[in-house]
């Protein structure tokens, strides 16, 4: 299948805390894995991403981990801040015909001061 | 300014009417997409063009037709809209060979 699944529709964390968002995908045709951040009534913006030949990428407070054998990738956010409050969408590129991004349903993250 | 631009921002219409949405990117990309974000906020790909050629065509009703005049423009026409077409339509672009996609602000369609 071509599905990408985010298991947590919402998550709340205290400011300064560490949080992990998770995403699972279905088959080995996915070759690129991304996390997008979306504010209400705004379009998604690319936060961090990794290709399938890399299992980890770090950018400041954000790290994406890829577990290919488990068909799972995650976003770790450290020192969370109120401005991190948003919807986080995971996406994976299906490398079959056309190269298309398949999105998860999103996780609403709330960071409480 | 280099970005993905969409017009209009909002459109309200009645069942059976025809609508057209425009998308232009000034990022120098050659591949463009239309996505639909439904009421449950799920973002699903509809079409993709590379250099004016259709490369992805998901299972969408035939009343939807994309139109590309050049690699920087991708429009979407909906003939005879239905209530279930109410959604936010997002345009995105990337450079062929790269994975990163960049999104426009979206067009919110309401069908009464």
Boltz contact constraints between the chains, C-beta under 6 A:
constraints:
  - contact:
      token1: [A, 32]
      token2: [B, 99]
      max_distance: 6.0
  - contact:
      token1: [A, 43]
      token2: [B, 90]
      max_distance: 6.0
  - contact:
      token1: [A, 43]
      token2: [B, 103]
      max_distance: 6.0
  - contact:
      token1: [A, 43]
      token2: [B, 105]
      max_distance: 6.0
  - contact:
      token1: [A, 43]
      token2: [B, 106]
      max_distance: 6.0
  - contact:
      token1: [A, 44]
      token2: [B, 103]
      max_distance: 6.0
  - contact:
      token1: [A, 46]
      token2: [B, 100]
      max_distance: 6.0
  - contact:
      token1: [A, 93]
      token2: [B, 99]
      max_distance: 6.0
  - contact:
      token1: [A, 98]
      token2: [B, 48]
      max_distance: 6.0
  - contact:
      token1: [A, 98]
      token2: [B, 55]
      max_distance: 6.0
  - contact:
      token1: [A, 98]
      token2: [B, 56]
      max_distance: 6.0
  - contact:
      token1: [A, 100]
      token2: [B, 45]
      max_distance: 6.0
  - contact:
      token1: [A, 100]
      token2: [B, 56]
      max_distance: 6.0
  - contact:
      token1: [A, 101]
      token2: [B, 101]
      max_distance: 6.0
  - contact:
      token1: [A, 103]
      token2: [B, 43]
      max_distance: 6.0
  - contact:
      token1: [A, 105]
      token2: [B, 42]
      max_distance: 6.0
  - contact:
      token1: [A, 106]
      token2: [B, 41]
      max_distance: 6.0
